[in-house]
């Protein structure tokens, strides 16, 4: 059955099943993230950020308006499940917006439903560049892999003569490989090899062995943030790559803040480029991290998925307030395209109205020990107000 017929069929069923529609002033947001499967530990970093934002800002909503999150588990990289959930949320639960989504394949599966149902869809993680081109109802508040790994490649070319890439074999990994390679080669660097590893249950050891034998000066890695990043770090150390003089670099996904304790000292010295570190000294970030610890415990830390969810909720609340609580999909998208925040925990951000993708600064960071704690210490702002480079190099035809 095609999407339209499926939607219509479910709509009929839903009309019979849901006699009690929500009151007009409750805005329902279908929040899809991962609580199980690959890196299922990441879901709470998104949901907690959204709930913390709501707790602080519900008072700013127009009088009589409430926001309700309908949270769903897409079980990891599972486009069929993501599609099914989005469809139920749109047709049965009648959500006015969709939000969340960690994995690119899931975001791509939801995109046509957002278009079909005219449901604004705020992407709070999935980072493959092409995603936003798949529906005019998508706005992305997270990042693209091109935003971090293209400047990383340009920077690395000034420091290393040879590099190798190792990436997870799916959208964001392929983007990271392409972007780094372009930046590194343009800067005069020489790529000595590249390898793609399976997304699910990868055994990094044989790949690391290959890299060690090739002896590049730098190894650029992308794997999804979360427990996979810790597995990479352990293999890099166990197989003696650091001792062999191979420097580990990558986007911030590989030194994701919440895993640093699990990684331990093997992560020390890893150099990454990213838009967010929980250790950033900006006042807005200090306030964000302090609120997080107060709410969830002194040992807890937000990560880049948290800041995207926080900012995403800020964008959603802005659209709701501007429309005085009566949201319309076209007006909402128009407002998303105008969204700006000079004072996000990650620094100044805006939505590019042409592409509906985030514009943000990128920082060079190093894993260091500060007060006995491993942190992604921001060393310099390596690129300011970066628009997705892939879209600049591949303009719409
Ligand atoms: C993605 O699927 O787009 C993705 C997943 C995890 C990341 C980054 C991107 O850390």
Boltz pocket constraint, residues with backbone or C-beta under 6 A from the ligand:
constraints:
  - pocket:
      binder: B
      contacts: [[A, 102], [A, 103], [A, 104], [A, 105], [A, 125], [A, 126], [A, 127], [A, 128], [A, 171], [A, 172], [A, 223], [A, 224], [A, 225], [A, 253]]
      max_distance: 6.0
